[in-house]
Amino acid sequence: MESPGPDGSDATESPEQPRRGRLGRAFAGSRDLLRIVYRDPQHVSERLTLYAVDRLAEPSVDWARIVQELRPDAPPAEIGEELRLRTAQIARIDGAISGTPFLIALAPGYLTYLWQEMRMTMRTAALYGRDPRALKTAGEMLALRAVHPDVETAEAELLAVRAKPMPERVTQRRSLRTWWYCVRQMLVFGGFISPASGKPPPHGWRGRVAAVFGLLLGAGLWLMTWVLPVTFMVMMAWGCETHARQLGRRALVFYDGEAASISAAMTLAGRRHDRGHDKRTVLRAAVLFLSVAIPVAFIAYANHVRNTVGFNWVGALGALVAVSLVIATVVISARR
């Protein structure tokens, strides 16, 4: 999907490759991820992880090799920290887009955020000599996200899912319970809610009631994006950035050998906090914020106009701006 560059970037991508091809792959990737979610919602976390390994593992190995050749004196922890902070910055933008009321940008924005995190984790593993193509590393990715309690359980689930072919086009309507479970897993995968206990999900009428309640809650949250669009975009931006920082810190602690297990790495990483930034970093962050805040503010204005006078050219332009921001974050993450 991309070629790695010397500083966590993808600057070694062939200069002859047309820009249109990169954007086309970005949209194709989003369509592929959405297709996975729709066709196999019961195993969405495992399917997304296996898909990411198939697309990102080999480029991650190449990236780690190139960056270590260009910076032989830099320890992996230093390079990994730079990667972690850069991913958090991109997650902030993707989170703001996924908090918009425009469905055409909401789903791609959230999936792009998940994609950046998976790439960060695999690159971190490759920095420390781990093979991101191995199923065990994929299990570590899921365990670091707390989708499964340990690597062994995650690896067993991945094996079971990989042994089954991807379901074909859906011909029967799925139950509300299935979609409720899928949405919950997506939120656990993205770090927005804690995983369920070891108990299986409820069945029968209890399962249906829980599914209806969960979907109503999700619908209410989506309605919030229309009533308080700016607030929800800020909340999503904060949530995505925070989780990207936490996940990156967990990966660094675990692969650096500071903790003997995933659970120990999560505990140790949870006790640490990012230090304050110097003036130059603050200035860069301010410039980045302004460069994103202006189009995000226009998206909020377009939503206000649409709520007032109905859908018009301003609303259409707002949706176009939202999609453009998704494209921009994909391009930036692939080139920086």
C-alpha positions as CSV (number, residue, x, y, z in Angstrom):
1,M,0.0,0.0,0.0
2,E,3.0,2.3,0.5
3,S,6.7,2.3,0.7
4,P,8.6,3.4,3.8
5,G,10.7,6.5,4.2
6,P,13.6,7.3,6.4
7,D,11.7,9.0,9.3
8,G,8.5,7.1,9.5
9,S,7.4,8.5,6.2
10,D,6.8,7.0,2.9
11,A,9.1,9.3,0.9
12,T,10.7,6.4,-1.0
13,E,7.5,6.0,-3.0
14,S,8.3,6.0,-6.7
15,P,8.3,9.6,-8.0
16,E,6.9,8.2,-11.3
17,Q,3.8,7.0,-9.6
18,P,0.9,9.3,-10.3
19,R,-0.8,11.1,-7.4
20,R,-4.2,9.8,-8.7
21,G,-3.0,6.3,-8.1
22,R,-2.2,7.0,-4.5
23,L,-5.6,8.6,-3.8
24,G,-7.3,5.8,-5.7
25,R,-5.6,3.3,-3.4
26,A,-6.7,5.3,-0.4
27,F,-10.4,5.1,-1.4
28,A,-10.0,1.5,-2.4
29,G,-8.6,0.7,1.0
30,S,-11.5,2.4,2.7
31,R,-13.9,0.4,0.5
32,D,-12.1,-2.8,1.4
33,L,-12.3,-2.1,5.1
34,L,-16.0,-1.3,4.9
35,R,-16.6,-4.5,2.9
36,I,-14.9,-6.5,5.7
37,V,-17.0,-4.8,8.3
38,Y,-20.2,-5.5,6.4
39,R,-19.5,-9.0,5.4
40,D,-18.1,-10.4,8.6
41,P,-19.3,-8.2,11.5
42,Q,-18.9,-11.0,14.0
43,H,-15.1,-11.2,13.5
44,V,-14.5,-7.6,12.6
45,S,-11.4,-7.1,14.8
46,E,-9.7,-10.2,13.6
47,R,-10.6,-9.6,9.9
48,L,-9.3,-6.0,10.0
49,T,-6.0,-7.2,11.7
50,L,-5.4,-9.9,9.1
51,Y,-6.1,-7.5,6.3
52,A,-3.7,-5.0,7.8
53,V,-1.0,-7.6,8.1
54,D,-1.5,-8.6,4.5
55,R,-1.1,-5.0,3.3
56,L,1.2,-3.4,5.9
57,A,3.5,-6.1,7.2
58,E,6.0,-6.2,4.3
59,P,6.2,-2.4,3.9
60,S,6.7,-2.1,7.7
61,V,9.8,-4.5,7.5
62,D,11.2,-2.4,4.6
63,W,10.5,0.8,6.5
64,A,12.3,-0.4,9.6
65,R,15.3,-1.6,7.5
66,I,15.6,1.8,5.7
67,V,15.2,4.0,8.7
68,Q,17.8,2.0,10.6
69,E,20.2,2.2,7.7
70,L,19.8,6.0,7.5
71,R,20.0,6.5,11.2
72,P,22.3,3.8,12.5
73,D,23.1,5.7,15.8
74,A,19.4,6.3,16.7
75,P,18.0,3.7,19.2
76,P,14.7,2.1,18.3
77,A,13.0,3.8,21.2
78,E,13.8,7.2,19.8
79,I,12.6,6.4,16.3
80,G,9.5,4.6,17.8
81,E,8.7,7.7,19.9
82,E,8.8,9.9,16.8
83,L,6.5,7.5,15.0
84,R,4.1,7.4,18.0
85,L,3.8,11.2,18.2
86,R,3.4,11.6,14.4
87,T,0.6,9.0,14.4
88,A,-1.1,10.8,17.3
89,Q,-1.1,14.0,15.3
90,I,-2.7,12.2,12.3
91,A,-5.2,10.5,14.6
92,R,-6.3,13.9,15.9
93,I,-7.3,14.9,12.4
94,D,-9.0,11.6,11.5
95,G,-10.9,11.7,14.8
96,A,-12.2,15.2,14.0
97,I,-13.4,14.0,10.6
98,S,-15.0,10.9,12.1
99,G,-17.0,13.1,14.4
100,T,-18.7,14.9,11.6
101,P,-22.4,14.3,10.8
102,F,-21.5,13.5,7.1
103,L,-21.7,9.8,6.7
104,I,-19.6,10.0,3.5
105,A,-16.6,11.1,5.7
106,L,-17.5,9.6,9.1
107,A,-16.8,5.9,8.3
108,P,-13.6,6.5,6.2
109,G,-12.3,8.9,8.8
110,Y,-12.6,6.3,11.6
111,L,-11.3,3.5,9.5
112,T,-8.3,5.6,8.4
113,Y,-7.6,6.3,12.1
114,L,-7.6,2.6,12.8
115,W,-5.3,2.0,9.8
116,Q,-2.8,4.5,11.1
117,E,-2.7,2.8,14.5
118,M,-2.2,-0.7,13.0
119,R,0.6,0.6,10.8
120,M,2.3,2.3,13.8
121,T,2.1,-0.9,15.8
122,M,3.6,-3.0,13.0
123,R,6.4,-0.6,12.3
124,T,7.2,-0.5,16.0
125,A,7.4,-4.2,16.1
126,A,9.7,-4.2,13.0
127,L,12.0,-1.7,14.7
128,Y,12.7,-4.2,17.4
129,G,13.4,-7.1,15.1
130,R,10.0,-8.7,15.4
131,D,8.3,-10.0,12.2
132,P,5.0,-8.2,11.7
133,R,4.1,-10.9,9.2
134,A,3.9,-13.5,11.9
135,L,0.6,-14.5,13.3
136,K,1.9,-14.1,16.8
137,T,2.7,-10.4,16.2
138,A,-0.8,-9.9,14.9
139,G,-2.1,-11.5,18.1
140,E,0.1,-9.0,20.1
141,M,-1.6,-6.2,18.2
142,L,-5.0,-7.3,19.3
143,A,-3.8,-7.9,22.9
144,L,-2.3,-4.5,23.0
145,R,-5.7,-3.1,22.1
146,A,-7.3,-5.2,24.9
147,V,-9.5,-6.9,22.3
148,H,-8.4,-10.2,23.7
149,P,-7.0,-10.8,27.2
150,D,-3.7,-12.3,26.1
151,V,-1.6,-13.1,23.0
152,E,-2.5,-16.8,23.0
153,T,-6.2,-16.2,22.9
154,A,-5.8,-13.6,20.2
155,E,-3.7,-15.9,18.1
156,A,-6.2,-18.7,18.5
157,E,-9.0,-16.4,17.3
158,L,-6.9,-15.3,14.3
159,L,-6.2,-18.8,13.4
160,A,-9.9,-19.7,13.5
161,V,-10.9,-16.7,11.4
162,R,-8.1,-17.2,8.9
163,A,-9.2,-20.8,8.3
164,K,-12.7,-19.5,7.2
165,P,-13.1,-17.8,3.9
166,M,-14.5,-14.3,3.8
167,P,-18.3,-14.5,3.6
168,E,-19.7,-13.7,0.2
169,R,-22.3,-11.0,-0.4
170,V,-24.9,-10.9,2.2
171,T,-28.3,-12.4,1.1
172,Q,-30.0,-12.5,4.5
173,R,-30.7,-9.7,6.9
174,R,-28.5,-9.9,10.0
175,S,-29.9,-9.5,13.5
176,L,-29.7,-6.4,15.5
177,R,-27.6,-8.3,18.0
178,T,-25.0,-9.0,15.3
179,W,-24.7,-5.4,14.4
180,W,-24.6,-4.3,18.1
181,Y,-21.7,-6.7,18.7
182,C,-19.9,-5.4,15.6
183,V,-20.2,-1.7,16.6
184,R,-19.1,-2.6,20.1
185,Q,-16.1,-4.4,18.8
186,M,-15.2,-1.5,16.6
187,L,-15.3,0.8,19.6
188,V,-13.2,-1.6,21.6
189,F,-10.7,-1.8,18.7
190,G,-10.5,1.9,18.5
191,G,-10.1,2.3,22.3
192,F,-13.3,4.2,23.0
193,I,-14.8,1.6,25.4
194,S,-13.4,-1.2,27.6
195,P,-13.7,-4.8,26.4
196,A,-16.5,-6.9,27.8
197,S,-15.8,-9.4,30.6
198,G,-15.1,-13.0,29.8
199,K,-18.8,-13.8,29.8
200,P,-20.4,-14.4,26.4
201,P,-22.9,-11.9,25.1
202,P,-26.5,-12.4,26.2
203,H,-28.8,-14.5,24.0
204,G,-32.6,-14.6,23.6
205,W,-34.7,-11.7,24.6
206,R,-31.9,-10.2,26.8
207,G,-29.6,-10.2,23.8
208,R,-32.2,-8.5,21.7
209,V,-32.9,-5.9,24.3
210,A,-29.2,-5.2,24.7
211,A,-28.8,-4.9,21.0
212,V,-31.7,-2.5,20.6
213,F,-30.4,-0.4,23.5
214,G,-26.9,-0.3,22.1
215,L,-28.1,0.7,18.6
216,L,-30.4,3.4,20.1
217,L,-27.5,4.7,22.1
218,G,-25.4,4.8,18.9
219,A,-28.1,6.6,17.0
220,G,-28.3,9.1,19.8
221,L,-24.6,9.7,19.6
222,W,-24.9,10.2,15.9
223,L,-27.7,12.7,16.4
224,M,-25.4,14.6,18.7
225,T,-23.1,15.2,15.7
226,W,-26.0,17.2,14.2
227,V,-26.9,19.1,17.3
228,L,-23.4,19.7,18.6
229,P,-21.1,19.1,15.7
230,V,-18.1,21.0,16.9
231,T,-18.3,19.5,20.4
232,F,-18.5,16.0,19.0
233,M,-15.6,16.6,16.5
234,V,-13.4,17.8,19.4
235,M,-14.4,14.8,21.5
236,M,-13.5,12.4,18.7
237,A,-10.3,14.2,17.9
238,W,-9.3,14.0,21.6
239,G,-10.3,10.4,21.9
240,C,-8.5,9.2,18.8
241,E,-5.3,11.1,19.6
242,T,-5.3,9.9,23.2
243,H,-5.7,6.3,22.2
244,A,-3.0,6.5,19.5
245,R,-0.6,7.9,22.1
246,Q,-1.5,5.2,24.6
247,L,-1.3,2.3,22.1
248,G,2.1,3.6,20.8
249,R,3.4,3.8,24.4
250,R,2.2,0.2,25.1
251,A,3.9,-1.1,22.0
252,L,7.2,0.7,22.9
253,V,7.2,-0.6,26.4
254,F,6.4,-4.2,25.3
255,Y,8.8,-4.5,22.4
256,D,11.6,-2.6,24.2
257,G,11.5,-5.4,26.8
258,E,10.5,-3.2,29.7
259,A,7.6,-5.5,30.5
260,A,7.5,-9.3,30.2
261,S,3.8,-9.5,29.1
262,I,1.1,-7.5,27.4
263,S,-0.8,-6.8,30.6
264,A,2.4,-5.6,32.4
265,A,3.2,-3.3,29.4
266,M,-0.3,-1.9,29.6
267,T,0.0,-1.2,33.3
268,L,3.5,0.3,33.0
269,A,2.5,2.5,30.0
270,G,-0.6,3.7,31.8
271,R,1.6,5.2,34.5
272,R,3.6,7.4,32.0
273,H,2.6,10.7,30.5
274,D,4.0,12.7,27.7
275,R,6.3,15.5,28.6
276,G,5.7,19.1,27.7
277,H,6.7,20.3,24.3
278,D,9.2,23.1,23.6
279,K,8.3,26.4,21.9
280,R,9.0,25.1,18.4
281,T,6.7,22.1,18.9
282,V,4.0,24.3,20.3
283,L,4.4,26.6,17.3
284,R,4.1,23.7,14.9
285,A,1.1,22.4,16.7
286,A,-0.5,25.8,16.5
287,V,0.1,26.0,12.7
288,L,-1.2,22.5,12.2
289,F,-4.3,23.3,14.4
290,L,-5.1,26.4,12.3
291,S,-4.6,24.5,9.0
292,V,-7.2,21.9,10.2
293,A,-9.4,24.2,12.3
294,I,-10.4,26.4,9.4
295,P,-11.9,23.7,7.2
296,V,-13.3,21.9,10.2
297,A,-15.0,25.2,11.2
298,F,-16.4,25.4,7.7
299,I,-17.8,21.9,8.0
300,A,-19.6,23.0,11.2
301,Y,-20.9,26.1,9.4
302,A,-22.2,24.0,6.5
303,N,-24.0,21.8,9.0
304,H,-25.6,24.8,10.6
305,V,-26.7,26.1,7.2
306,R,-28.2,22.8,6.3
307,N,-30.1,22.6,9.6
308,T,-31.5,26.1,8.9
309,V,-32.3,26.2,5.2
310,G,-32.0,22.6,4.2
311,F,-29.4,20.9,2.0
312,N,-27.9,23.3,-0.6
313,W,-24.6,24.0,-2.2
314,V,-23.1,25.0,1.1
315,G,-23.9,21.6,2.6
316,A,-22.6,19.8,-0.5
317,L,-19.4,21.9,-0.2
318,G,-19.1,21.0,3.5
319,A,-19.3,17.3,2.6
320,L,-16.7,17.8,-0.1
321,V,-14.4,19.5,2.4
322,A,-14.8,16.7,4.9
323,V,-13.9,14.1,2.2
324,S,-11.0,16.3,1.2
325,L,-9.7,16.3,4.8
326,V,-9.8,12.5,4.8
327,I,-7.8,12.5,1.6
328,A,-5.3,15.0,3.0
329,T,-4.6,13.0,6.1
330,V,-4.1,9.8,4.0
331,V,-1.7,11.7,1.8
332,I,0.1,13.4,4.7
333,S,0.5,10.1,6.5
334,A,1.9,8.4,3.4
335,R,4.5,11.1,2.7
336,R,5.7,12.5,6.0
